[in-house]
Amino acid sequence: MNHSTTTPEDPAALVARLRATFRTGRTRPLDWRERQLTRLREMLTEHREDFADALHADLGKPRAEAYRAEVDFTVKEIDHTLDHLQEWLSPQSVDVSGVFGEHASAGTQYDPLGVALVIAPWNYPAQLLLVPVAGALAAGNAVVVKPSELAPATSELIARLLPRFLDTDAVAVVEGGVPETTALLAQRFDHIFYTGNGTVGRIVMRAAAEHLTPVTLELGGKSPAFVDAGVDTTEVARRLARAKFANAGQTCVAPDYVLTDPATARALESALAEAIEAQYGADPAASDAYGRIVNERHFDRLSGLLGSGRVVTGGQTDRAAKYIAPTVLAGVKPDEPVMREEIFGPVLPIVEVEGLDEAIDFINERDKPLALYAFTGSERTRERLAAETSSGGLGFGLPMAHLSVPELPFGGVGESGLGAYHGPHSIATFSHRKARLDVPLPA
């Protein structure tokens, strides 16, 4: 059965239709799950150029970045899942012979939850939609797919392609903005997976509470990067610049600000300016490797943050082109505007601290971040950061790299999110781990 994406389906009818499919057992067999993943992979590889075009239209995203961070990233996740899915789904036995005798058996199995809703953000509108969708399908669920209306070209492409490749009785795309999302959230789902900001995350949780629906919230926050004294500031600057200014800084796990001692801060200033020029040239506006801000509202918000501290490099803006240069701010005070909210743009403040103790206090006085990064040669420093701070992920030496390891859980803690996914963690998120006990009757 093929359902048109041009005439919106009533949300209650749509969820009921997908739930009816799920109840037939159609989505449970391993071969159905693998077929959906394979077809999703085919969609991405056959339409690689179309995705790059859409992402450039939405975000000015460079083609190489669109391939690497959106299409190829998702394909890699699908391939890893296909390679390990049968193993991940295998029932696990536990020993109960000492409790119920040698003939008793017990274990756990993963059951799909039912109908999942996946709501995606605009900054990585393909990857951050399709990787959770792949996890939901791998776990044997039906899925309602909600792309971001702030990335309209990518949303339209996904709405057009998904029904051509996936089982339309079990997967449906709903486009639109707040009214459409609100109508969806009024329905009873078996899991809601939302990526975005904390304000909307609270709205999602309130709606989910009406039906006691479990949620995964992938949020953000100000992810710090601690730079220890004595490190190679040239290499640190190169790695920081690559991570911070990818996608014009519009990445939830981008380093939000730098914490370091005054002497290292001075060295980092010149090193970051050189690293940015090496990466994007003397005029990043002319670089085909540098993106743009998603819309005027975010441009205006980010432009308002440029008055904090002292501009080391960058600071140029062009509202008509939605361009903000890669910018480094030095001498930033903790109470300045750029330090009050997640930046989510190409602005990197350097905040000076006296050392590790002050850095740990600074981090712990604020909301728990999605990621914490550190550049240090000290094992003692690494152990203290691991033991004395809380963050969704902890990365040493290479910011943003942890989310590319599919066996690692990706998610936040506290204000930065709830739950995790990627690889086997997606199966756990979109499944119920059911306990099973068998105590035979006497023969």
Secondary structure, 3 states (H helix, E strand, C coil): CCCCCCCCCCHHHHHHHHHHHHHCCCCCCHHHHHHHHHHHHHHHHHCHHHHHHHHHHHHCCCHHHHHHHHHHHHHHHHHHHHHHHHHHHCCEEECCHHHHCCCCEEEEEEEECCEEEEECCCCCCCHHHHHHHHHHHHCCCEEEEECCCCCHHHHHHHHHHHHHHCCCCCEEECCCCHHHHHHHHCCCCCEEEEECCHHHHHHHHHHHHCCCCCEEEECCCCCEEEECCCCCHHHHHHHHHHHHHHHHHCCCCCCCEEEECHHHHHHHHHHHHHHHHHHHCCCHHHCCCCCCCCCHHHHHHHHCCCCCCEEEECCCEECCCCEECCEEEECCCCCCHHHCCCCCCCEEEEEECCCHHHHHHHHHCCCCCCEEEEECCCHHHHHHHHHHCCCCEEEECCCCHHHHCCCCCEECCHHHEECEECCHHHHHHCEEEEEEEECCCCC
